[in-house]
């Protein structure tokens, strides 16, 4: 599926991107376990998760970052990232609806490239922050 990537001059400070995903299912979590190789039983075994002190199984942090990365790639282009940093803040649970957001904080030129800086975040449907981060990118539009 071809994407119409955003152009640098469209991404002024304050511009926002957003993607809503979900609700997360246990199948989403298990599929990501297979793709990532993260077979920690807290992510797929209900009894193990409860015995570990959790209410139920929960998603891996990188799953939320994967949705955030998908949104950024679909809007900026697959080779646009120059630096991407994230911090995991809280867990995503089955049934959560995730909102991935990115806000342009700076637009500039450096070494012949047209760059943007963005603050990024993933929240769930009750506004719990799951992931925060920053991105420096060269939009490919």
KOLKOL-790651 format. One record per residue (C-alpha): residue in one letter; residue number from 1; x, y, z. Coordinates in steps of 0.1 Angstrom, whole numbers, plus 5000, padded with zeros to 4 digits. Layout:
% KOLKOL-790651
<rec resn="a" resi="NUM" px="X" py="Y" pz="Z"/>
...
% end
This chain:
% KOLKOL-790651
<rec resn="x" resi="1" px="5000" py="5000" pz="5000"/>
<rec resn="x" resi="2" px="5016" py="5033" pz="4989"/>
<rec resn="x" resi="3" px="5017" py="5061" pz="5015"/>
<rec resn="x" resi="4" px="5016" py="5099" pz="5008"/>
<rec resn="x" resi="5" px="5045" py="5109" pz="5031"/>
<rec resn="x" resi="6" px="5043" py="5143" pz="5047"/>
<rec resn="x" resi="7" px="5065" py="5170" pz="5033"/>
<rec resn="x" resi="8" px="5090" py="5189" pz="5055"/>
<rec resn="x" resi="9" px="5072" py="5223" pz="5049"/>
<rec resn="x" resi="10" px="5039" py="5207" pz="5061"/>
<rec resn="x" resi="11" px="5054" py="5197" pz="5094"/>
<rec resn="x" resi="12" px="5056" py="5230" pz="5112"/>
<rec resn="x" resi="13" px="5061" py="5233" pz="5150"/>
<rec resn="x" resi="14" px="5029" py="5223" pz="5166"/>
<rec resn="x" resi="15" px="5018" py="5200" pz="5138"/>
<rec resn="x" resi="16" px="5005" py="5166" pz="5151"/>
<rec resn="x" resi="17" px="5002" py="5131" pz="5139"/>
<rec resn="x" resi="18" px="4979" py="5105" pz="5156"/>
<rec resn="x" resi="19" px="4970" py="5069" pz="5153"/>
<rec resn="x" resi="20" px="4944" py="5050" pz="5174"/>
<rec resn="x" resi="21" px="4948" py="5012" pz="5177"/>
<rec resn="x" resi="22" px="4928" py="4986" pz="5194"/>
<rec resn="x" resi="23" px="4913" py="4973" pz="5215"/>
<rec resn="x" resi="24" px="4944" py="4952" pz="5221"/>
<rec resn="x" resi="25" px="4936" py="4915" pz="5222"/>
<rec resn="x" resi="26" px="4955" py="4886" pz="5237"/>
<rec resn="x" resi="27" px="4960" py="4874" pz="5202"/>
<rec resn="x" resi="28" px="4979" py="4907" pz="5194"/>
<rec resn="x" resi="29" px="5001" py="4901" pz="5223"/>
<rec resn="x" resi="30" px="5008" py="4865" pz="5214"/>
<rec resn="x" resi="31" px="5015" py="4874" pz="5178"/>
<rec resn="x" resi="32" px="5040" py="4900" pz="5189"/>
<rec resn="x" resi="33" px="5056" py="4875" pz="5212"/>
<rec resn="x" resi="34" px="5062" py="4853" pz="5182"/>
<rec resn="x" resi="35" px="5076" py="4881" pz="5161"/>
<rec resn="x" resi="36" px="5098" py="4895" pz="5188"/>
<rec resn="x" resi="37" px="5109" py="4862" pz="5205"/>
<rec resn="x" resi="38" px="5097" py="4876" pz="5239"/>
<rec resn="x" resi="39" px="5080" py="4845" pz="5254"/>
<rec resn="x" resi="40" px="5080" py="4858" pz="5290"/>
<rec resn="x" resi="41" px="5050" py="4839" pz="5304"/>
<rec resn="x" resi="42" px="5036" py="4871" pz="5320"/>
<rec resn="x" resi="43" px="5025" py="4881" pz="5284"/>
<rec resn="x" resi="44" px="5006" py="4849" pz="5276"/>
<rec resn="x" resi="45" px="5000" py="4827" pz="5307"/>
<rec resn="x" resi="46" px="4972" py="4841" pz="5328"/>
<rec resn="x" resi="47" px="4980" py="4819" pz="5359"/>
<rec resn="x" resi="48" px="5017" py="4827" pz="5357"/>
<rec resn="x" resi="49" px="5009" py="4865" pz="5355"/>
<rec resn="x" resi="50" px="4985" py="4863" pz="5384"/>
<rec resn="x" resi="51" px="5011" py="4844" pz="5405"/>
<rec resn="x" resi="52" px="5036" py="4870" pz="5396"/>
<rec resn="x" resi="53" px="5014" py="4897" pz="5411"/>
<rec resn="x" resi="54" px="4996" py="4910" pz="5381"/>
<rec resn="x" resi="55" px="4958" py="4911" pz="5375"/>
<rec resn="x" resi="56" px="4962" py="4894" pz="5341"/>
<rec resn="x" resi="57" px="4986" py="4891" pz="5312"/>
<rec resn="x" resi="58" px="4999" py="4923" pz="5297"/>
<rec resn="x" resi="59" px="5016" py="4935" pz="5265"/>
<rec resn="x" resi="60" px="5053" py="4939" pz="5260"/>
<rec resn="x" resi="61" px="5065" py="4976" pz="5260"/>
<rec resn="x" resi="62" px="5079" py="4972" pz="5225"/>
<rec resn="x" resi="63" px="5044" py="4964" pz="5211"/>
<rec resn="x" resi="64" px="5033" py="4999" pz="5219"/>
<rec resn="x" resi="65" px="5064" py="5013" pz="5204"/>
<rec resn="x" resi="66" px="5058" py="4992" pz="5173"/>
<rec resn="x" resi="67" px="5024" py="5009" pz="5168"/>
<rec resn="x" resi="68" px="5040" py="5043" pz="5173"/>
<rec resn="x" resi="69" px="5068" py="5035" pz="5148"/>
<rec resn="x" resi="70" px="5042" py="5023" pz="5123"/>
<rec resn="x" resi="71" px="5024" py="5057" pz="5125"/>
<rec resn="x" resi="72" px="5057" py="5076" pz="5121"/>
<rec resn="x" resi="73" px="5069" py="5055" pz="5092"/>
<rec resn="x" resi="74" px="5035" py="5057" pz="5074"/>
<rec resn="x" resi="75" px="5036" py="5095" pz="5077"/>
<rec resn="x" resi="76" px="5074" py="5103" pz="5073"/>
<rec resn="x" resi="77" px="5088" py="5074" pz="5053"/>
<rec resn="x" resi="78" px="5106" py="5042" pz="5062"/>
<rec resn="x" resi="79" px="5142" py="5057" pz="5060"/>
<rec resn="x" resi="80" px="5133" py="5090" pz="5076"/>
<rec resn="x" resi="81" px="5144" py="5083" pz="5112"/>
<rec resn="x" resi="82" px="5178" py="5098" pz="5123"/>
<rec resn="x" resi="83" px="5174" py="5093" pz="5161"/>
<rec resn="x" resi="84" px="5145" py="5077" pz="5180"/>
<rec resn="x" resi="85" px="5145" py="5074" pz="5218"/>
<rec resn="x" resi="86" px="5117" py="5060" pz="5239"/>
<rec resn="x" resi="87" px="5110" py="5054" pz="5276"/>
<rec resn="x" resi="88" px="5085" py="5028" pz="5288"/>
<rec resn="x" resi="89" px="5063" py="5043" pz="5315"/>
<rec resn="x" resi="90" px="5034" py="5018" pz="5320"/>
<rec resn="x" resi="91" px="5019" py="4986" pz="5308"/>
<rec resn="x" resi="92" px="4993" py="4981" pz="5281"/>
<rec resn="x" resi="93" px="4966" py="4955" pz="5289"/>
<rec resn="x" resi="94" px="4942" py="4934" pz="5268"/>
<rec resn="x" resi="95" px="4912" py="4956" pz="5260"/>
<rec resn="x" resi="96" px="4933" py="4989" pz="5259"/>
<rec resn="x" resi="97" px="4928" py="5013" pz="5231"/>
<rec resn="x" resi="98" px="4961" py="5029" pz="5223"/>
<rec resn="x" resi="99" px="4966" py="5065" pz="5210"/>
<rec resn="x" resi="100" px="4999" py="5071" pz="5194"/>
<rec resn="x" resi="101" px="5008" py="5108" pz="5191"/>
<rec resn="x" resi="102" px="5037" py="5129" pz="5177"/>
<rec resn="x" resi="103" px="5040" py="5166" pz="5179"/>
<rec resn="x" resi="104" px="5066" py="5186" pz="5159"/>
<rec resn="x" resi="105" px="5087" py="5207" pz="5183"/>
<rec resn="x" resi="106" px="5114" py="5220" pz="5159"/>
<rec resn="x" resi="107" px="5120" py="5223" pz="5121"/>
<rec resn="x" resi="108" px="5155" py="5230" pz="5108"/>
<rec resn="x" resi="109" px="5181" py="5224" pz="5082"/>
<rec resn="x" resi="110" px="5215" py="5208" pz="5089"/>
<rec resn="x" resi="111" px="5242" py="5193" pz="5067"/>
<rec resn="x" resi="112" px="5219" py="5197" pz="5037"/>
<rec resn="x" resi="113" px="5190" py="5178" pz="5053"/>
<rec resn="x" resi="114" px="5156" py="5192" pz="5062"/>
<rec resn="x" resi="115" px="5150" py="5178" pz="5097"/>
<rec resn="x" resi="116" px="5122" py="5178" pz="5123"/>
<rec resn="x" resi="117" px="5122" py="5170" pz="5159"/>
<rec resn="x" resi="118" px="5091" py="5155" pz="5175"/>
<rec resn="x" resi="119" px="5078" py="5146" pz="5210"/>
<rec resn="x" resi="120" px="5061" py="5112" pz="5209"/>
<rec resn="x" resi="121" px="5038" py="5094" pz="5232"/>
<rec resn="x" resi="122" px="5015" py="5064" pz="5235"/>
<rec resn="x" resi="123" px="4985" py="5066" pz="5259"/>
<rec resn="x" resi="124" px="4957" py="5042" pz="5266"/>
<rec resn="x" resi="125" px="4919" py="5050" pz="5265"/>
<rec resn="x" resi="126" px="4920" py="5063" pz="5301"/>
<rec resn="x" resi="127" px="4949" py="5086" pz="5293"/>
<rec resn="x" resi="128" px="4975" py="5066" pz="5312"/>
<rec resn="x" resi="129" px="5009" py="5074" pz="5296"/>
<rec resn="x" resi="130" px="5025" py="5041" pz="5283"/>
<rec resn="x" resi="131" px="5055" py="5054" pz="5263"/>
<rec resn="x" resi="132" px="5072" py="5088" pz="5259"/>
<rec resn="x" resi="133" px="5099" py="5096" pz="5234"/>
<rec resn="x" resi="134" px="5116" py="5119" pz="5210"/>
<rec resn="x" resi="135" px="5123" py="5116" pz="5173"/>
<rec resn="x" resi="136" px="5146" py="5134" pz="5148"/>
<rec resn="x" resi="137" px="5137" py="5127" pz="5112"/>
<rec resn="x" resi="138" px="5140" py="5137" pz="5076"/>
<rec resn="x" resi="139" px="5105" py="5136" pz="5061"/>
<rec resn="x" resi="140" px="5105" py="5118" pz="5027"/>
<rec resn="x" resi="141" px="5075" py="5136" pz="5013"/>
% end
